[in-house]
Amino acid sequence: MTRNHEAQVFDAVVVGAGFSGLYMLHRLRELGYSVRVYEAGEDVGGTWYWNRYPGARCDIESIYYNYTFSEELRNEWTWSSRYAEQPEILRYINFVADKLDLRRDIQFKTRITSATFNEKNKNWDIQTGEGNTITAKYFITALGCLSASNMPNFKGMDRFKGELYHTGKWPHEKVDFTGKKVGIIGTGSSGIQAIPVIAQEAEHLTVFQRTPQFSAPAENHSYDPEFLQKVKENYHEIKQQMIASMHGVPSFPRDKSALKDSPEERQRVFEEAWDKGGLFTLMYTYNDIGFVKEANDTVAEFVRSKIAQTVENPEVAEMLLPTYYYGTKRPIIDTNYFQTYNRKNVTLVDIKSDPIDELTSKGLRTKESEYEFDALVFATGFDAITGPFFKMDIRGKDGISLKEKWAEGADLKTYLGIATAGFPNMFMITGPQSPSVLSNMLVSIEQHVEWIADCIEYLRENNLETIEAIPEAEVAWSQQCKIIAEMSLATKTDSWYMGANIEGKPRGFMAFLGGVGLYRQICDDVAAKEYEGFSVTTSSKIVPKKRNKINLEGTVMTKLDPQAKYLLDQMAAAGGPAMETLIPEEARLSADFSAMAGIPEEVGKVEDRRIPGPGGEIPVRIYTPEGEGPFPALVYYHGGGWVIGNLDTVEVPCRLLTNRANCVVISVDYRLAPEHKFPAAAEDAYSAVQWVVDNASSIGVDSARVAVGGDSAGGNLAAVVALMAKDKGGPSISYQMLIYPVTNHNYDTQSYKDNAEGYFLTKSTMEWFWNHYLRNEEDGKNPYASPLLAEDVSGLPPALVITGGFDPLRDEGEAYAEKLKAAGVAVEATRYDGMIHGFFWLPGMLLQGDKAIHQAANALREAFSSVETA
């Protein structure tokens, strides 16, 4: 390939000279490729070149919002304050361009209008606005997610005779609003930054608000030189935290549910975060704010109270109170935004109740009023993420345009947010369905650029001509992005993440919500497996290597459910010691996963009682559905390896089963080991079901329709109780519901080998559980500890056996189901292939957990309906 720039033939063409384009240029040039960057602006800067509006500054702390690839760049630059203003950020970008001598390979004032993949020559034919053609092997977009300004199409836009501005296309010269009547439309991030500054200059500022915003104080301040020096000395450790984090900053959510603190303690935590300021500070106060409505309500109400306290006019304050979920739009930080509405020269207009009709020669007219202005500012944001791509005519194989392929965003499909099928040798830096706008962009940019450069090097080293995402890979990736987003509250709010700010734009969450740390692991895994999910070609022949077939094990296309993988990674990020390193008392305190179970559903009645047992009273919780009894009953035993767990652990699934199966559920808090070793738990479990049958009428239960069930160690106890009832001649049990049950004191199954670690329940933890439960090794051979070892299981009640594909207990649970079948017992056995241990009591986080509970409830209904009532 030629390196003659005058011939307009390059190894790579990069579109955009912002942070991503500059680093892509530097990286490829260092590797010896010919590269040309095309930039519509007159200089470097990208978003920071165009966004020069008053008050514009970064919302990521300056010390983290810079390149990390070069220690020399880092040591030669010093930030002035916590949140740098636009001029300082632009100076930094220029400093980097000069230091790395990048401008010689950038063509400014040139807009790329089209790019078409030439299938014959296996390259890209690229057109500029001036009609010039460039040819490149690789076409790389460094467009920026927020570069396509959204200018509303109000009636009469050409009538207004005053000054007209958009925050995303601000003039380079100073705009003076002194003594002028100014209107500003929009209160998103740019509006919230600009409004306090413009209000200080203007004679009068009228703010037209469509949606009130949550915003927290930035608490900006100058940096102390000693602090900056310490940061530079420790930047390697800081960087490792950034790249492993959720959002690309060296902070993590506090490992606690907002619902577990008292209102007074929550208030203290929120006040501390408010005073500290920062983009994610309030979001990180608790780990369930982004997922659980009730948890989110606590922080949302706190911020609303702060707004109400700050804004003096109660009517204006009411207009400024947001009603959506906190943090489901990109969080906003401000400097004196809400205080600005206390100024006499500021008016707030709610354009949802009084919408804008049209612009006039002197200002604008709403449905109810008319306003005159010397200047109008549109702070109406951007056609985010996909919008910049649709500004160009990008065409792949068979002439299909990217806009057509993505159906203008309605059918968005990418692979890793980097590539898309049908567009060979095209790479997108922080493209759709990557973490991009949900993160510190510099962390995401560096990761993308380095991955793309390594991929191009791989192609060169292996004499490969093209690389292209395969359709199956992008379908699977897009589904994972959607599923992970649906776990959160983010999809329940209209935001520019969803395309909701653009009239007529299809709705859909356009980014990967799993975090930059998880995303990096996935991308590294794809690369390590020879770019799995991509097809490659030599001169004209597709190389039939394994990379063309998606390997389902252990990568982004893994059988492991994406929600489960996301959950595992969030738990890993939160840290904490392995359970087997704790003593039982510590393990019981740390093993509270109730926040992930979801919000307990209302049932007809809940009663806590204590019933007689062989070792003293046994606490039980009785859930009764609405309606008249007697009802069938399920006696439920919680999991926890006979060592941890309690009635609260299974509160949510017990309530769901009560309502869906229309039965009474009696949850049993049996004695725990090691204080009470085998067979104490089994004796309590049997005693509980005997009590239910004996006292059926007093608790509204039909004694002829009593089932037993449980999960994990609780599933073990349910199976054991069925055996004991057979051996002892009663009571009569009509069904057994065994959820990933422990059935054998043995660790030699394939599922133990495959899932020994990394999937929540580990082999080491199971060994710890068994060691605490059993008195000796002989106990492990007892069928009342290991029901799989029972000689005769004929005549046992019908069973439902549910297992998880990524559970060490999978094979022993399925072996027990086969043993029951072989003995003539009716068995419904289901493996949830992508699930980890514990999913049954996590329906609030895992859709498959809710599905399993629904299956179990249906099975109970059928079983109960087949039994004659007493």
Buried (B, 14 or more C-beta within 10 A) or exposed (E): EEEEBEEBBBBBBBBBBBBBBBBBBBBBBEBEBBBBBBBBBEBBBBBBBBBBBBBBBBBBBBBBBBBBBBEEBBEEBBBEBBBBBBEBBBBBBBEBBEBBEBBEBBBBEBBBBBBBBEEEEBBBBBBBEEEEEBBBBBBBBBBBBBBBBBEBEBEEBEBBEBBBBBBBEBEEEEBEBEEBBBBBBBBBBBBBBBBBBBBBBBEBBBBBBBBBBBBBBBBBEEBEEEEBEEBBEEBEEBBEBBBBBBBBBBBBBBBBBBBBBEEEEBBEBBEEBBEEBBBBBBBBBBBBBBBBEEBBBBBBBBBBEBBBEBBEEEEBBBBBBBEBBBBBBBBBBBBBBBBBBEBEBBBBBBBEEEEBBBBBEBBBBBEEEEBEBBBBBBBBBBBBBBBBBBBBBBBBEEEBBBBEBBEBBEEBBBBBBBBBBBBBBBBBBBBBBBBBBBBBBBBBBBBBBBBBBBBBBBBBEEEBBBBBBBBBBBEBBBEBBBBBBBBBBBBBBBBBBBBBBBEEBBEBBBBBBBBBBBBBBBBEBBBEBBBBBBBBBEEEEEBEBEBBEBBEEEBBBBEBBBBBBBBBBBBEBEEEEEBBEBEBEEBBEBBBBBBBBBBBBEBBEBEEBEBEBEEEEBBBBBBBBEEEBBBBBBBBBBBBBBBBBBBBBBBBBBBBBBBBBBBBBBBBBBBBBBEBBBBBBBBBBBBBBBBBBEEBEEBBBBBBBBBBBBBBBBBBBBBBBBBBBBEEEEBEBBBBBBBBBBBBBBBEBEBBEBBBEEBBBBBBBBEBBBEBBBEEEEBBBBBBBBBBBBEEBEEBBBBBBBBBBBBBBBBBBBBBBEBBBEBEBBBBBBBBBBBBBBBBBBBBBBBBBBBBBBBBBBBBBBBBEEBEEE
